[in-house]
Amino acid sequence: MTMRILGLVLFLGVHSVRIVADGWRTRMLAQLGEKTWKLSYTVVSLFGFVLLVWGYGQARQAPVVLWPVPAWGAKATGALMLASLTLLFGAYVPGSKIKAAVHHPMLWSVLVFALAHLFANNTLADLLLFGGFGLWAALDLWSCYARDRAAAVAYPQGKPGMMAINVVAGVAVWVLFAFWLHVVLIGVSPIPHR
């Protein structure tokens, strides 16, 4: 439990600096330089991620069940993950209409990912992991939208062709994860068995 919580605090903590201490981040960037800042950020993130994955794996050995998984949970998770992956690619496909619409598609992707996984998972470890990521994404979205308003950020309109690429990429990765990669990486099939 301790390693899992420490990993979550380190990983999400370093990703929350702009939410809670944007001025300090700006000063540290100026003091350390961009390369040193990014290297430090990466090292702490990776260390936190390793602890998080290790701790979550340990928690799966002796799960503490908090609620029953609904019969429709896996199907809801699958549908929401399709939306999450499509949102994720909205952050990387230039000219995507998704970025034009939501402005911060990666954060929306994380929020939907977290919610999706709480429909199909029901342990204390799941609540800490997915609930933590969901809460972080919601707070970061709030922070990003506030910065956008303060800076009067205008997002360009997307292009239909790029939107098609965005959706195809999201669907392709969803199929890859649903039918193969999730089992390989996580050890659990997300496809409901009859």
LOMARVO-168727 format. One record per residue: y, z, x of N, C-alpha, C in turn; residue in one letter. Coordinates in steps of 0.05 Angstrom, whole numbers. Atoms other than C-alpha are relative to their C-alpha. Example, Ala and Ser with C-alpha at 12.3 -4.5 7.8 and 13.67 -1.06 7.14 Angstrom:
2
NODE       nY       nZ       nX      caY      caZ      caX       cY       cZ       cX   type
NODE      -24        0       18      -90      156      246       24        0       18      A
NODE      -24       -1      -16      -21      143      273       22       14      -15      S
This chain:
194
NODE       nY       nZ       nX      caY      caZ      caX       cY       cZ       cX   type
NODE      -24        0       17        0        0        0       25        0       17      M
NODE      -24       -2      -17       49       18       56        6      -26       13      T
NODE       -5       26      -13       40      -48       93       10      -21      -19      M
NODE       -8       19       20       47      -88       29       30        4       -7      R
NODE      -28       -7        8      112      -52       10       19       -6       24      I
NODE      -16        6      -23      139      -57       81        4      -30        4      L
NODE       -2       29       -2      123     -131       83       19      -11      -21      G
NODE      -17       10       22      157     -142       16       30        7        6      L
NODE      -28       -9       -6      219     -102       38       11      -17       23      V
NODE      -10       16      -22      224     -140      104        5      -29       -8      L
NODE       -3       28        7      212     -209       75       23       -5      -20      F
NODE      -21        4       20      256     -202       14       26       11        9      L
NODE      -25      -12      -10      306     -158       50       16      -20       17      G
NODE      -14       19      -17      322     -210      102       11      -24      -16      V
NODE      -10       21       18      328     -262       46       21        9      -19      H
NODE      -20      -11       18      376     -216        9       26        6       13      S
NODE      -24       -7      -14      429     -209       62       25      -12      -13      V
NODE      -24       12       13      476     -258       27        6       13      -27      R
NODE       -4      -13       26      466     -220      -39       15       26        4      I
NODE      -11      -27       -3      484     -151      -12       20        3       22      V
NODE      -18       -4      -23      522     -162       53        9      -27       11      A
NODE       -8       27       -9      552     -232       57       20        1       22      D
NODE      -20       -4      -21      610     -208       99      -12        7       27      G
NODE       14       -8      -24      564     -175      149      -15      -23       12      W
NODE       14       24       -9      522     -238      152       19      -19       15      R
NODE      -20       18      -12      584     -280      168        8       11       28      T
NODE       -7      -12      -25      604     -231      223      -23       -2       21      R
NODE       23        2      -18      534     -230      253       -5      -29        9      M
NODE        2       28       -8      531     -306      252       20       -7       22      L
NODE      -21        6      -20      596     -309      290       -6       14       27      A
NODE        6      -15      -24      574     -255      339      -24      -10       15      Q
NODE       25        8      -13      503     -279      353       -1      -30        5      L
NODE        3       29       -1      512     -353      343      -22       -8      -20      G
NODE       18        9       21      473     -395      293      -29        0        9      E
NODE       28        1       -9      410     -405      336      -12       27        2      K
NODE       11      -27       -3      401     -331      352       -4       13      -27      T
NODE        2      -11       27      415     -312      280      -25      -11      -14      W
NODE       23       13       13      364     -362      254      -27        9       12      K
NODE       25       -9      -13      312     -341      305       -7       29       -9      L
NODE        4      -28        9      321     -267      287      -10        1      -29      S
NODE        7        2       28      318     -284      213      -29       -9       -3      Y
NODE       27       11        2      254     -324      223      -21       20        9      T
NODE       19      -19      -11      219     -271      265       -4       22      -20      V
NODE        2      -22       20      234     -216      214      -15      -10      -25      V
NODE       13       12       24      214     -262      156      -30       -3        4      S
NODE       28        5       -5      148     -281      188      -16       26        3      L
NODE       13      -25       -3      131     -210      207       -4       13      -28      F
NODE        2      -11       27      146     -187      136      -21      -15      -17      G
NODE       19       16       15      105     -245      107      -28        7        8      F
NODE       27       -7       -9       45     -228      150       -9       27      -11      V
NODE        6      -26       12       48     -155      128       -5       -2      -30      L
NODE        3        4       29       56     -177       56      -27      -12       -7      L
NODE       26       14        5       -4     -224       57      -23       19        6      V
NODE       21      -19       -8      -47     -173       94       -3       23      -20      W
NODE        0      -22       20      -27     -116       47      -10       -9      -27      G
NODE        9       10       26      -38     -158      -15      -30       -5        1      Y
NODE       29        4       -3     -107     -179       11      -16       26       -1      G
NODE       13      -26        0     -125     -106       22        0       12      -29      Q
NODE       -2      -11       27     -100      -87      -48      -19      -14      -19      A
NODE       19       14       17     -145     -140      -79      -28       12        2      R
NODE       26      -12       -4     -205     -101      -52       -5       23      -19      Q
NODE        2      -23       19     -190      -41      -98       23       -2      -20      A
NODE      -22        5       18     -147      -67     -155        5       23      -20      P
NODE       -8      -20       20     -108      -20     -200       10      -17      -24      V
NODE       -6       17       23     -108      -56     -268       21       14      -18      V
NODE      -22      -12       16      -44      -45     -309        0      -10      -29      L
NODE        0       11       27      -53      -90     -370      -22      -21       -2      W
NODE       20       21        3     -104     -138     -400       13      -28        3      P
NODE      -10       28       -3      -95     -212     -381       -5      -14      -27      V
NODE        4       13       26      -84     -251     -446      -18      -25        4      P
NODE       19       23       -1     -134     -307     -462       15      -25        8      A
NODE      -16       24       -6      -78     -358     -456       15        2       27      W
NODE      -14       -5      -25      -53     -329     -390       -2      -22       21      G
NODE        4       20      -21      -84     -380     -343       12      -26       -8      A
NODE      -12       25        8      -61     -439     -385       31        1        2      K
NODE      -29       -4       -2       10     -411     -388        8       -2       30      A
NODE       -6        1      -29        8     -401     -312       -1      -29       10      T
NODE        2       28       -9      -15     -473     -301       24      -16       -9      G
NODE      -23       15       10       40     -501     -345       26        8       15      A
NODE      -24       -9      -14       94     -458     -313        0       -8       29      L
NODE        1        8      -28       70     -475     -243        7      -30        3      M
NODE       -9       28       -1       79     -549     -259       30       -1        0      L
NODE      -29       -1        0      151     -533     -277       11       11       26      A
NODE      -10      -12      -25      159     -489     -215       -1      -20       23      S
NODE        2       19      -22      134     -543     -168       20      -23       -3      L
NODE      -20       21        5      178     -595     -201       28       10        8      T
NODE      -26      -11       -8      238     -549     -192        2        2       30      L
NODE        0       -3      -29      218     -536     -120        8      -27       14      L
NODE       -7       26      -12      221     -610     -103       28       -9       -7      F
NODE      -28        5        6      288     -613     -138       19        9       22      G
NODE      -16       -9      -22      315     -576      -78       -1      -19       24      A
NODE        4       17      -24      290     -629      -29        3      -30       -5      Y
NODE       -4       29        6      294     -696      -64       29       -6       -4      V
NODE      -28        5        2      364     -722      -52        7      -16      -25      P
NODE       -8       14       25      399     -744     -116      -16        7      -24      G
NODE       16       -8       23      351     -707     -162       18       11      -22      S
NODE      -15      -11       23      379     -693     -231       -6       29       -5      K
NODE        6      -29        3      345     -625     -229       20       16       16      I
NODE      -20      -14      -16      392     -602     -173       27       -2      -14      K
NODE      -26        3       14      451     -630     -212        1       18      -25      A
NODE        1      -17       25      428     -590     -274        0       29        6      A
NODE        3      -29       -4      408     -522     -245       14       10       25      V
NODE      -14       -6      -25      444     -524     -177      -16       14       22      H
NODE       16      -15      -19      394     -478     -144      -30       -1       -8      H
NODE       28        4       10      325     -507     -160      -21       16       14      P
NODE       21      -15      -14      287     -470     -106       -1       29      -11      M
NODE        0      -27       11      309     -402     -133      -12        0      -28      L
NODE       12        2       27      291     -424     -204      -30       -4        3      W
NODE       28        4       -5      224     -447     -176      -14       26        6      S
NODE       12      -26       -7      210     -378     -146       -1       18      -25      V
NODE       -1      -16       25      231     -344     -212      -22       -8      -19      L
NODE       22       10       18      184     -388     -253      -27        6       12      V
NODE       25       -6      -14      129     -380     -201       -8       30       -5      F
NODE        6      -29        3      134     -304     -205       -8        6      -29      A
NODE        7       -4       29      134     -303     -282      -27      -11       -6      L
NODE       26       13        5       76     -352     -284      -23       17        9      A
NODE       22      -15      -11       33     -309     -240       -4       27      -13      H
NODE        4      -26       15       45     -246     -281      -15       -5      -26      L
NODE       16        5       24       13     -281     -341      -30        0        6      F
NODE       29        2       -7      -53     -290     -303      -10       22       18      A
NODE        8      -22      -18      -53     -228     -258       10       26      -12      N
NODE       -6      -25       15      -52     -156     -280       -2       26       15      N
NODE        4      -25      -15      -56     -107     -223       27       10       11      T
NODE      -24      -12      -12       -6      -61     -189        9      -18       23      L
NODE       -7       17      -23       -8     -106     -127       14      -26      -10      A
NODE      -12       24       11        8     -167     -171       29        6      -10      D
NODE      -26       -7       11       66     -131     -205       20        4       23      L
NODE      -18       -4      -23       95     -110     -137        7      -27       12      L
NODE       -5       26      -13       87     -180     -107       16      -19      -17      L
NODE      -14       20       16      106     -226     -164       25       11      -14      F
NODE      -24      -12       11      153     -177     -197       22        2       20      G
NODE      -20       -1      -21      188     -167     -131       13      -26        6      G
NODE      -11       27       -5      196     -241     -119       17       -9      -24      F
NODE      -16        7       24      220     -251     -191       26       14       -1      G
NODE      -25      -16       -1      271     -196     -186       19      -11       21      L
NODE      -17       11      -22      296     -223     -119       12      -26       -8      W
NODE      -10       27        8      302     -294     -147       22        3      -20      A
NODE      -21       -4       21      341     -270     -208       26       10       13      A
NODE      -24      -11      -13      389     -229     -164       14      -21       18      L
NODE      -11       21      -17      397     -287     -115       14      -22      -16      D
NODE      -13       20       18      412     -336     -172       27       11       -9      L
NODE      -25      -12        8      465     -289     -198       21       -1       22      W
NODE      -18        1      -23      495     -284     -129       10      -29        7      S
NODE       -7       28       -6      493     -360     -116       19      -11      -21      C
NODE      -17       11       20      524     -377     -183       28       13        2      Y
NODE      -26      -13       -3      580     -325     -170       15      -13       24      A
NODE      -13       13      -23      594     -357     -101        8      -29       -8      R
NODE       -8       27        9      593     -427     -133       25        1      -16      D
NODE      -25       -2       17      645     -405     -185       24        6       17      R
NODE      -22       -8      -17      688     -372     -132       10      -23       18      A
NODE       -8       23      -17      687     -435      -88        4      -25      -15      A
NODE       -3       24       17      692     -483     -147      -18      -23        9      A
NODE       19       20       -9      629     -519     -123       -6      -20      -22      V
NODE        8       21       20      616     -585     -159      -24      -15       11      A
NODE       25       13       -8      546     -614     -156        1      -29      -10      Y
NODE        0       28        9      539     -690     -158      -21       -5      -20      P
NODE       20        8       20      503     -722     -215      -24      -13       14      Q
NODE       24       11      -11      432     -742     -201       -4      -29       -8      G
NODE        6       28        5      401     -811     -202      -28       -1      -13      K
NODE       26        1       14      344     -830     -250      -24       -6       18      P
NODE       22        7      -18      302     -861     -195       -9       23       17      G
NODE        6      -23      -16      306     -799     -153      -14       22      -17      M
NODE       13      -19       18      287     -757     -213      -29       -7       -3      M
NODE       27        9        3      224     -798     -221      -16        9       25      A
NODE       13       -9      -25      206     -784     -147       -4       30       -1      I
NODE        1      -30        2      221     -710     -158      -24        8      -18      N
NODE       22       -8       19      173     -706     -218      -27       -8       11      V
NODE       25        9      -11      118     -747     -185       -9       19       23      V
NODE        6      -18      -22      121     -702     -123      -10       27      -11      A
NODE        7      -26       12      118     -639     -166      -28       -1      -12      G
NODE       26        3       13       58     -665     -206      -22       -3       21      V
NODE       21        4      -21       21     -688     -143       -7       26       14      A
NODE        6      -25      -14       28     -621     -109      -14       20      -19      V
NODE       13      -17       20        9     -585     -173      -30       -6       -2      W
NODE       29        9        1      -56     -626     -177      -14        9       25      V
NODE       12       -8      -25      -70     -612     -104       -6       30        0      L
NODE        4      -29        1      -61     -537     -113      -20        8      -22      F
NODE       17       -8       23      -95     -532     -181      -30       -6        5      A
NODE       28        9       -3     -158     -569     -161      -12        5       27      F
NODE       12       -3      -27     -166     -553      -87       14       22       16      W
NODE      -14      -17      -20     -113     -517      -45        1       29       -8      L
NODE       -2      -28        9     -107     -453      -87      -26       15        7      H
NODE       26      -12       -7     -181     -439      -77       -2        4       30      V
NODE        2       -1      -29     -177     -455       -3       17       23       12      V
NODE      -19      -20      -12     -116     -411       11       -2       28      -12      L
NODE        0      -25       14     -122     -356      -41      -28       10       -7      I
NODE       27       -8        6     -196     -356      -56       -6        3      -30      G
NODE        3       -2       30     -186     -360     -132        6      -27      -12      V
NODE       -6       26       13     -190     -422     -176       19        6      -24      S
NODE      -19       -4       22     -130     -427     -223       -9      -15      -25      P
NODE        9       15       23     -169     -474     -269      -19       18      -16      I
NODE       17      -17       16     -199     -434     -327      -28      -12       -3      P
NODE       28        9        4     -275     -439     -331      -10        8      -27      H
NODE       10       -7       27     -311     -441     -397      -25       16        2      R
